[in-house]
Amino acid sequence: MLVLGIETSCDESGIALYDTQQGLLAHRLHTQMAMHAEYGGVVPELASRDHIRRVLPLTEECLKAAGKTLQELDAIAYTEGPGLAGALLVGASVANALAFALNKPVIGVHHLEGHLLSPLLADPAPAFPFIALLVSGGHSQLMEVTGVGQYALLGETLDDAAGEAFDKTAKLLGLGYPGGPALSRLAEQGDPKRFTLPRPMLHSPDLDFSFSGLKTAVLTLVRGQGELDNVTRADICAAFQEAIVEVLVGKSLKALKTTGHKQLVIAGGVGANKQLRQKLDEAAQRRKFKVFYPPLEFCTDNGAMIAFAGAQRLAQGVIGLGSFGVKPRWDLGSLGTPVQP
């Protein structure tokens, strides 16, 4: 089964072709990072307009790279939500138009399910069941995953997600947009022990997260420093990143202990963070569990995860014919378990 995946939930246009027999055949990605940097954040209208310009050329590039034609497609998957409404509508419109013209099935994919299943594109890949730490710009969640469509929420952020905290702290430190990667790079040069920052909810009895207090602590610290020199800025970045990583690792270990599972999957943009990966790898060695990450190129939004998730859903009989719609807000837990027709 050959599936075309279309991802347009925010500020990256991702297209991919996934074959259930041969695996990922081709994928292309265009990021709007440079365009939005001028405004210090994503401008929804500009994002939507840029998706319109990019989706079809990227689709043509993928088909050419894979040596396939539109007529050879068996199905089309697109990101139905959550995300920016206008951006989502671009992908939904193209996917449904193609499906109608080609008389092919179309399926709307949950963006977070795409992230959640993206480590299955790696080699080696995890087997069900596992615990998933989903950490991205807008989400920080711990999920128990027992199969495709079988997700139980164990804990989530009560305010800012980890990625949001990275970006907002970076902006506070004058690191530009997008700030998360810039903060992580600068943190590598800093001393994390120079400043002490809180670890919010690290020892709470639940598996929830909270990062707004940490962001506020950085604000207070910065105001107390006066004019920041490069060394101080790097040290603050290092202390902030260490605090975030310690909380994410601590909560993940608690989730494994609570459920008894021995596999941990990391997904989402923050999953590319070097220190997070290092600390989790060290913990996995000590605690005798396995940790899996998606390839770095699939940590951020991409079409490959949507094509793959769509293929898994289609294999279970979840098929839409001529359906159309987007869900800017969409609870992952509402997906439920697919029922065989």
C-alpha positions as CSV (number, residue, x, y, z in Angstrom):
1,M,0.0,0.0,0.0
2,L,1.5,3.3,-1.1
3,V,0.4,6.3,1.0
4,L,1.0,10.0,0.4
5,G,1.3,12.0,3.7
6,I,0.7,15.8,3.9
7,E,1.6,17.8,7.0
8,T,0.6,21.5,7.2
9,S,-0.3,22.0,10.9
10,C,1.9,25.0,11.6
11,D,5.0,26.4,10.0
12,E,6.4,23.5,8.1
13,S,5.2,21.9,4.9
14,G,6.0,18.2,4.9
15,I,5.3,15.7,2.2
16,A,6.2,12.0,2.1
17,L,5.6,8.7,0.4
18,Y,5.4,5.6,2.6
19,D,5.0,2.0,1.2
20,T,3.9,-0.7,3.7
21,Q,6.2,-3.2,2.0
22,Q,9.3,-1.0,1.2
23,G,9.1,1.6,3.9
24,L,9.7,5.3,3.5
25,L,10.4,6.0,-0.2
26,A,10.8,9.8,-0.2
27,H,10.1,12.9,1.9
28,R,10.5,16.6,1.5
29,L,10.2,19.4,4.0
30,H,10.0,23.2,3.7
31,T,10.4,25.2,6.9
32,Q,9.0,28.7,7.3
33,M,11.5,29.5,10.0
34,A,13.3,32.4,8.2
35,M,10.0,34.0,7.2
36,H,8.5,34.0,10.7
37,A,11.8,35.0,12.4
38,E,11.2,38.6,11.3
39,Y,8.1,38.7,13.4
40,G,9.4,36.8,16.4
41,G,6.9,34.0,16.1
42,V,4.5,32.2,13.7
43,V,2.1,34.5,11.8
44,P,-0.9,32.2,11.0
45,E,-2.0,34.0,7.8
46,L,1.6,34.0,6.4
47,A,1.9,30.3,7.3
48,S,-1.3,29.4,5.4
49,R,-0.3,31.3,2.3
50,D,3.2,29.7,2.3
51,H,1.7,26.2,2.6
52,I,-0.4,26.9,-0.5
53,R,2.8,27.7,-2.5
54,R,4.7,24.7,-1.3
55,V,2.5,21.6,-1.0
56,L,2.1,20.7,-4.7
57,P,5.7,21.3,-5.7
58,L,6.9,19.3,-2.8
59,T,4.5,16.5,-3.7
60,E,5.8,16.5,-7.3
61,E,9.4,16.3,-5.9
62,C,8.5,13.3,-3.7
63,L,6.8,11.5,-6.6
64,K,9.8,12.1,-8.9
65,A,12.3,11.0,-6.2
66,A,10.4,7.8,-5.6
67,G,9.7,7.1,-9.3
68,K,6.0,7.0,-8.6
69,T,2.9,8.7,-10.1
70,L,-0.3,10.0,-8.5
71,Q,-2.2,7.1,-10.1
72,E,-0.1,4.6,-8.2
73,L,-1.2,6.0,-4.8
74,D,-3.4,3.7,-2.7
75,A,-4.4,6.4,-0.2
76,I,-3.7,9.9,1.0
77,A,-3.2,10.9,4.6
78,Y,-3.2,14.5,5.9
79,T,-2.9,16.2,9.3
80,E,-6.5,16.9,10.4
81,G,-5.5,18.5,13.7
82,P,-4.6,19.9,16.1
83,G,-2.9,23.0,14.7
84,L,-3.5,26.4,13.1
85,A,-7.0,26.3,11.4
86,G,-5.9,28.0,8.2
87,A,-2.7,25.9,7.8
88,L,-4.6,22.7,8.4
89,L,-7.2,23.7,5.8
90,V,-4.5,23.8,3.1
91,G,-3.4,20.2,3.6
92,A,-7.0,19.0,4.0
93,S,-8.1,20.8,0.8
94,V,-5.2,19.3,-1.3
95,A,-5.6,15.8,0.2
96,N,-9.4,15.7,-0.4
97,A,-9.1,17.2,-3.8
98,L,-6.5,14.6,-4.9
99,A,-8.5,11.8,-3.3
100,F,-11.6,12.8,-5.1
101,A,-9.9,13.2,-8.5
102,L,-8.0,9.9,-8.1
103,N,-10.9,8.0,-6.5
104,K,-8.7,7.0,-3.6
105,P,-9.3,6.8,0.2
106,V,-8.3,9.7,2.3
107,I,-7.7,9.8,6.1
108,G,-7.3,12.6,8.5
109,V,-4.4,11.9,11.0
110,H,-4.0,13.3,14.5
111,H,-0.7,15.4,14.5
112,L,0.3,14.0,17.9
113,E,-0.3,10.5,16.8
114,G,2.1,11.1,14.0
115,H,4.7,12.2,16.5
116,L,3.9,9.3,18.8
117,L,4.4,6.7,16.1
118,S,7.4,8.4,14.5
119,P,10.0,6.3,16.5
120,L,8.6,3.2,14.7
121,L,10.3,4.6,11.6
122,A,13.7,4.1,13.3
123,D,15.8,1.0,13.2
124,P,15.6,-0.6,15.7
125,A,12.0,0.3,16.4
126,P,10.1,-0.3,19.7
127,A,7.4,-2.9,20.0
128,F,4.1,-2.3,21.8
129,P,3.5,-1.6,24.6
130,F,5.6,1.3,25.7
131,I,5.6,4.6,27.5
132,A,5.8,7.7,25.3
133,L,7.2,11.1,26.3
134,L,5.7,13.5,23.8
135,V,7.6,16.9,24.1
136,S,7.0,19.5,21.5
137,G,6.4,23.3,21.2
138,G,2.8,23.0,22.4
139,H,2.7,19.6,24.2
140,S,4.3,17.8,27.1
141,Q,2.6,14.5,27.8
142,L,3.3,11.0,29.1
143,M,1.3,8.4,27.4
144,E,0.9,4.6,27.8
145,V,0.8,3.2,24.3
146,T,-0.5,-0.4,23.9
147,G,-1.1,-0.3,20.1
148,V,-2.1,2.0,17.3
149,G,-5.0,4.0,18.5
150,Q,-4.7,2.7,22.0
151,Y,-3.4,5.6,24.1
152,A,-3.8,6.3,27.8
153,L,-2.8,9.8,29.1
154,L,-0.7,9.4,32.2
155,G,0.3,13.0,32.7
156,E,0.5,16.4,30.9
157,T,1.6,19.9,31.3
158,L,-0.6,22.2,33.5
159,D,0.6,25.3,31.8
160,D,3.6,25.9,29.4
161,A,4.9,22.9,27.5
162,A,8.6,22.2,27.6
163,G,9.1,23.6,24.1
164,E,7.2,26.7,24.9
165,A,9.3,27.2,28.0
166,F,12.5,26.9,25.8
167,D,11.2,29.4,23.3
168,K,9.9,31.9,25.8
169,T,13.1,31.8,27.9
170,A,15.2,32.2,24.7
171,K,13.2,35.3,23.8
172,L,13.7,36.6,27.3
173,L,17.5,36.2,26.8
174,G,17.5,37.9,23.4
175,L,18.2,34.7,21.4
176,G,15.7,35.3,18.6
177,Y,13.3,32.9,17.0
178,P,13.0,30.0,17.1
179,G,14.7,30.2,20.4
180,G,14.7,26.6,21.6
181,P,17.6,25.3,19.4
182,A,19.6,28.5,20.0
183,L,19.2,28.1,23.8
184,S,20.4,24.5,23.6
185,R,23.4,25.4,21.6
186,L,24.4,28.2,24.0
187,A,23.8,26.0,27.0
188,E,26.6,23.7,25.8
189,Q,29.0,26.5,26.5
190,G,27.6,27.4,30.0
191,D,28.1,26.2,33.6
192,P,24.8,24.7,34.8
193,K,25.9,24.9,38.5
194,R,26.5,28.7,38.6
195,F,22.7,29.4,39.1
196,T,20.1,27.3,40.9
197,L,16.7,27.1,39.3
198,P,13.6,25.2,40.5
199,R,12.5,21.8,39.3
200,P,8.7,22.3,39.2
201,M,6.6,19.3,40.2
202,L,9.6,16.9,40.1
203,H,8.5,15.2,43.3
204,S,4.8,15.6,42.9
205,P,2.8,12.3,43.4
206,D,1.4,12.5,39.8
207,L,2.9,12.5,36.4
208,D,2.0,16.0,35.4
209,F,4.3,18.8,34.4
210,S,4.5,22.6,35.0
211,F,7.1,24.9,33.5
212,S,5.7,28.4,33.8
213,G,7.2,28.7,37.3
214,L,10.6,27.9,35.9
215,K,10.2,30.5,33.2
216,T,9.3,33.1,35.9
217,A,12.4,32.1,37.9
218,V,14.6,32.8,34.9
219,L,12.9,36.2,34.5
220,T,13.6,37.1,38.1
221,L,17.2,35.8,37.7
222,V,17.8,37.9,34.6
223,R,16.4,41.1,36.1
224,G,18.8,40.6,39.1
225,Q,21.8,40.4,36.8
226,G,21.6,43.8,35.2
227,E,23.2,43.8,31.7
228,L,23.9,40.2,30.6
229,D,27.3,39.3,29.3
230,N,27.8,36.3,27.0
231,V,29.2,34.1,29.8
232,T,26.2,34.8,32.1
233,R,23.7,34.3,29.3
234,A,25.3,30.9,28.6
235,D,25.3,29.9,32.2
236,I,21.6,30.8,32.6
237,C,20.8,28.7,29.5
238,A,22.7,25.7,30.9
239,A,20.9,26.0,34.3
240,F,17.5,26.3,32.6
241,Q,18.1,23.3,30.3
242,E,19.4,21.1,33.1
243,A,16.2,21.9,35.1
244,I,13.9,21.0,32.3
245,V,15.8,17.8,31.4
246,E,15.9,16.7,35.1
247,V,12.1,17.1,35.3
248,L,11.4,15.3,32.0
249,V,13.7,12.4,32.9
250,G,12.4,12.1,36.4
251,K,8.8,12.0,35.3
252,S,9.6,9.5,32.6
253,L,11.3,7.1,35.0
254,K,8.3,7.4,37.4
255,A,6.0,6.5,34.5
256,L,8.0,3.4,33.7
257,K,8.1,2.4,37.4
258,T,4.3,3.0,37.8
259,T,3.3,0.9,34.8
260,G,6.0,-1.7,34.9
261,H,6.9,-1.1,31.2
262,K,10.5,-1.5,30.0
263,Q,10.4,0.6,26.9
264,L,10.4,4.4,26.6
265,V,9.8,6.3,23.4
266,I,10.6,10.0,23.0
267,A,8.8,12.0,20.3
268,G,8.4,15.7,19.3
269,G,10.8,18.5,18.7
270,V,12.3,18.6,22.2
271,G,13.2,15.0,21.6
272,A,16.1,16.2,19.5
273,N,17.7,17.9,22.6
274,K,21.2,16.4,23.1
275,Q,21.3,16.6,26.9
276,L,17.8,15.0,27.2
277,R,19.0,12.1,25.0
278,Q,22.2,11.8,27.0
279,K,20.5,11.7,30.4
280,L,17.9,9.3,29.2
281,D,20.5,7.0,27.7
282,E,22.4,7.0,31.0
283,A,19.3,6.3,33.0
284,A,18.4,3.5,30.6
285,Q,21.7,1.8,31.3
286,R,21.3,2.1,35.1
287,R,17.7,1.1,35.2
288,K,17.8,-1.6,32.6
289,F,15.1,-0.3,30.2
290,K,15.2,0.6,26.5
291,V,14.8,4.1,25.1
292,F,13.9,4.9,21.5
293,Y,14.1,8.1,19.5
294,P,12.8,9.0,16.1
295,P,15.6,10.0,13.6
296,L,16.5,13.6,14.1
297,E,14.9,14.7,10.8
298,F,11.6,13.3,12.1
299,C,11.6,15.0,15.5
300,T,10.0,18.2,14.1
301,D,6.9,18.3,12.0
302,N,7.2,16.2,8.8
303,G,5.2,14.3,6.2
304,A,6.8,10.9,6.9
305,M,5.1,10.6,10.3
306,I,1.7,11.5,8.8
307,A,2.1,9.0,5.9
308,F,3.2,6.3,8.3
309,A,0.4,6.9,10.8
310,G,-2.1,7.1,8.0
311,A,-0.8,3.7,6.7
312,Q,-1.3,2.1,10.1
313,R,-4.8,3.5,10.4
314,L,-5.7,2.3,6.9
315,A,-4.4,-1.1,7.7
316,Q,-7.0,-1.3,10.5
317,G,-9.9,-0.3,8.3
318,V,-10.1,3.4,9.3
319,I,-10.9,5.0,5.9
320,G,-12.6,8.2,4.9
321,L,-14.2,8.6,1.5
322,G,-14.8,12.2,0.5
323,S,-14.7,13.4,4.1
324,F,-13.4,16.9,4.8
325,G,-12.6,18.8,7.9
326,V,-10.0,20.0,10.3
327,K,-9.8,20.0,14.1
328,P,-7.6,22.9,15.4
329,R,-8.2,21.4,18.9
330,W,-8.3,17.7,19.2
331,D,-7.7,15.5,22.2
332,L,-5.4,12.5,21.4
333,G,-7.2,10.4,23.9
334,S,-10.5,10.8,22.0
335,L,-9.2,8.7,19.1
336,G,-10.1,5.4,20.8
337,T,-9.4,2.0,19.5
338,P,-10.2,1.4,15.8
339,V,-13.0,-1.1,15.1
340,Q,-12.6,-3.6,12.3
341,P,-15.3,-3.2,9.7
